[in-house]
Amino acid sequence: LVLELNQMIIPTYGTVPDQQNLHTPEWVEFDDKTDSLFFKDGQRRIDFVLVYEDESKKMTHKRSDRKKQKRKRQVYESNLINNGLHLEATRSVLDEKLIFVKVHAPWEVLCTYAEVMHIKLPLQHNDLKTRDSAFNWFSRLFRVDENIIKPEQEFFTAPFQKEHLSNFYIQDKDTFFNPATRSRIVHFILSRVEYAAKNNVKKFGINKLLDTGIYKAAFPLHDSSFRHLSTDPNCPSERHLLYREWAHPKNIFKLQPLDFIRKYYGEKIGIYFAWLGFYTNMLTVAAVVGVGCFLYGCLTKENCTWSQEVCDPNIGGNIIMCPQCDKVCTYWNLNITCESSKKLCIFDSYGTLVFAVFMGIWVTFFLEFWKRRQAELEYEWDTVEFLEQEEQVRPEYEARCTHVVMNEITQEEEHVPYTACGKCVRMTFCTSAIFFWILLIIASVVGIIVYRLSVFLVFSAKLSKHISGTEAIRKYLTPQTATSVTASLISFVVIMILNIIYEKVAILITDFELPRTQTDYENSLTTKMFLFQFVNYYSSCFYIAFFKGKFVGHPGSPVYWLGKYRNEECDPGGCLLELTTQLAIIVGGKAIWNNIQEVLLPLVKNLIGRYSAAARSEKVVARWEHDYLLQPIGKLGLFYEYLEMVIQFGFVTLFVASFPLAPLLALINNMLEIRLDAWKLTTQFRRMVPQKAQDIGAWQPILQGIAILAVVTNAMIIAFTSDMIPRLVYYWSFSVPPYGSHSSHTMEGYINSSLSVFSISDFKNASKPLSPWFGNQMTCRQVYRDLRYPPGHQHQYEHNIYYWHVMAAKLAFIIVMEHVIYFVKFIISYVIPDVSQKTKSKVKREQYLTQKLLHENDLKGVKKTMGKISDKIIKGSDSTFQHKDE
């Protein structure tokens, strides 16, 4: 239906006009009104601006190329005028080569395309009574002053229809379509107007003209400077208000004026900031609990018995540990890991277990309450039926519709870009490409692992020279620490480089897929980019959490990786501290890098542009030229902002058992992120074309998938990465008879019990250390807790009964924790409805009004018409009978 309407309304889908039939824009001189948003007549509003470089002044192209470009541009502008748009051209004040073409859509065009696009417009005021929340008095303290930004009036709305124009709430034709809606309608026209035809293939759309350089920019105007109010009395200066009340750093603790953001930038940007604000508010609860768990770890650190045993010179100082690599590594005392064991007590405490369970439930509350909030916004912002009624086909898809197929539903012919076989080939190719690039990411992770294994030998030889060494640096800079920190830094650099590559790859693959609508395009790109980023960011963390130190054999029979490198071992306290280090470096480095990339670079570019423009001229500059000097928002808009936050959400939930301060860091980052993104949009970028969005798109199922996976990962981190389960098994079973010698449950003797004994005479020649043995002891202790029988036992170096108790406890813990959390998640999801009763009432009321005002009026008209016809028939029959009687 939409395609049929387009073909009826847009006459440019015919032949390209001849040279003599071309319409050209009106040429006017700039009138020095720097803040004006209107044509020179002061009546027609500027809804869009096109910028091109005068072909006669270009020196970089051949003359024939310049003529072709000029011809395409002239045809395009002529077709815009044929579609009813008004165009006015003005030469740049700062650069005489630049031409600004201002576009205005008159009332008739706006009404026509509002009906084509199924845009919802107000019918009447919302007459439903609403009860104020009990927390309104508290939230009012953080809201923007209503005297500065007035609350938006609530209306019941319906898809616009010209024939029912009188039923819509029209106070003033100039304000009935707000600037955001006007810009969206004009952009719709710009994206579908033809500029050339070759071999019966039509070329159309502003996007292609921008890509080929025929136009340099196309954008709607900001309504004022962000620094001060507009000098034009007809301008509301909404940009200045947004900067002052939303983007300014002083508002960091204030709630966002979401309705005002939506009004100025459109629903797509509004829904992003609504989600980001909601996520940040929910992080407050998680951060408080996380800090509480961290403080609990700090307070109980001094009572950590096993750490005290490690640091005790009579216990840890007398335990000789086996070398951690072949030949070059030496024997060492356990107490050199004293400092790392103290730090580990902070993170590997019972508070961490409580926090992991809490976060599994918190993420369910977050997603369920967000669904309710999203349903409210869908109704308030008129996007409830957006996907079914309003979204249009992408111009890139329409341009490729050359194949004719039979629609099974309508039994009519329709045009598609590829056949069923072609679609299968595209899907196969795209899927294969995705798996190929994911394998490349895994290959980079393997390279980091090889680095870890090889450089550990170097650090072991350089950092540990003698078993009795007491240098202060050895307490902090162990071979494991040096290897972990350097590998984490290298991993971060590799991640950033791969991000740049995979961004281009994901876009190329999605362009080749040729999705039908913009939502389909963004959802497809979102899935690919998240898969790439998921493997890229999280693979090293998964390796440390679940693979490092798990498959290493024992000192007499180590396991080798790639047949050459001896597998890495964890510290005696496990790999949890190393996982925490990896997370801190990646999350911190990512936040710094993103701020440099997103804020600093546009700021520097704009400063350079302003200084160069100021050096050329000190003349008064128009609003459209001010905006042209700003940075373009990019085709993908807020895609990277979502991606950044979802990756952060993964770090906060997937690995929170190893780092309870992650929600606090995320909260601080997001409070700054909201204002930085707002500042960036209002001051550094051109105004984005307002777009509709029903929800956060493909990010919603991704968040739900992360929430489900987070329960598993945190349970496995506590079971396999943390040392909590072995300690609990020792406390409740192996510290007392029949396995232990203590009279009551205690953690004393845990270190001595959990480190397996190995005879140095059983070393193989390939792994026997070159350093001499000091002392009279003929055994050393295994670094990792593999829990094996000692030498001389009939099952020496085989797993003992303690090991199997621990494995059973770990598996039982995972099953119980998962089932308990999933059961609670199910109950929460069932109890909390996705749509509140208040929103349901509003939707039903709106449907009723639409039915009453639009459809019942049609029935009344039909009845009235039928009544007139019946009266005529009756009169006609009466006259016939009278004639016969006569």
C-alpha angles and dihedrals in degrees: 000000000000091000091050091050090048092053091049096046102036108065093184091084086086130068122329109253122250122254094259092051096054118122117216132202122259111263117222137165122243109264097207092250096137097185099039117129094187140081116266090273089065091228108080114070120226106241098173140004128217120195127198138162116247105256092214090061097046114110100174099073135058117263092247091052091050090052092051092050092048091049093052092048093049092049091048094050091045091053090049088056090047087056090059100260120137117228129196123181127206130177119237119262094212101037119029091201092066122085122194116207111197117206126208127185113208123217096265093053092047092051093047096051094039086063093045092050093043091233113183115233132179122283101175142330118291104260098183115116114236126201117224117241119252088239095054092103089057098043090048088070089064100038126102112262107270090216089063100040108023117215114258116254114248117234136178106238140196136185107281120256122181093212089058095045093128092059094061123089102255116166096156128008090215093059101031089090107044120217093260092054092045091052091048092052093048091048089052089056093043090053093055107038116110125236104172144007125208127176090349090303112123120217116206145149138075092251093066091046089053092047092052093047096244087123121030097202144357122193145139116252129257107237097230146345114292091226099059144007119277119265089219109094090209092060119089092204092224092162091059091049091050091051094047099042102029116018100039115102091235088072095060092118096040127099116251121255091235098173090052091048090050091048093053103035103022135247097294095062091036093056091049093055091042090055094043092049092048092048091049092050091050090049088063091072093044091048092052092051091043092052089048091054091047092051090048088055091049093049094047094043092095091053093053100122098191092051090050089053091051091052095042108106089212093054112021091027091057096045111096113206125211119248115273096218139028123282102328096058119085138207116275142187120257093226093071085078090059096112095048090048090054091051090047091056088063095056101028098061136116088260088067090057091052090047093050090054091045092052091051088058095037093058090055092052089048094053095042096048090045090056089055092047091047091051089054092051092047090058098039092048096042098242099120094109096022098120094049099044115016114037115100132212115266113256089230089059094047092051091059097047097116101129121085118216135168116253109228093210102046096025087224132121118261135178121246131175096237142012125250090263091049090050091053091050091051093048092048092049094047093047091049091049091051093051091046093055092044088055088053089055090051088049089056089052089051088053090054090050090052088051090052093050096046100041092047088068090054094048091045091054095045104036101043113048103154137018093228095048114132101186112150091230091063090066091063109018103057120161089254092052094047092048093046096049096045092044090050091051092048090046090053092051091048090049092053092049093047090049090062092049097045093048089063092042094051092050092049092050093047092048088052091051089057101209116209102232135025090251091053089048094051093044091051092047091045092055093050096044092048092050090052094044093044092056092039098051103030104036094083090048092050090050093053093042101046111013111031112095093003101099106035105116114214134294095273094046112026123182116241126213117222085358091282114057121067110232118258121260128210126234115269087264093054134249096293095102091049090051089052090051092049092050094047093051095046097043094043095043092046092052092050093045094048092051091050092047098042103036113017098046096051090044092052092046092050092047091052090048093049095047092048090048092048090050091055098046145357094200126128109275126210124239092251091054092048089053093046090060090059123089121269115248094229131239095274095051111187096001094110092046090056092045092052093051095044091051087050089049087055093053091047094051109025098053102020091120088071098043117030091177091066094095091051092051090045090050093052091045093049095049087057092039093058093054094040092052090046092048090048094051096045100041112021107034137059115252110279120235103260111247135185121242127177096197141335090293122213090358090078097066089040090057090048091051091050090049091054093045092047092066091055096044095048092047090051093046091054091044102042109014099038122065093223099105096050089050092050092048090050093047096050101033118011101041092066134047138321089034100021137042101223119108094221138025110286143148093229113120093021095125094049091047098047101048111081120227122238129187113232089216089068094063113119118233091248093059103027110124118246093216116095122253117252122206136013098283116110097195138066132195127251111247098220125051101255092144104218135165114267125250113282093036116120088242096037117178092008121120112277131218091268089061093054092046089053093048091050091049092049094051092045090050093051093049094046096044093047095047094045094049094043090049091051090046090053092050092048092048091050096046097047110065118218092230123041121231091244092057092046090054092051092050092050092047091051092049090050093051092047090052092047101043100038111025100032090051087056090052091049089052092050091048091049091050093046089049092056091048092049090049090053091048092050092048090048093051092047092053090049093053091047090052092052092048090053 
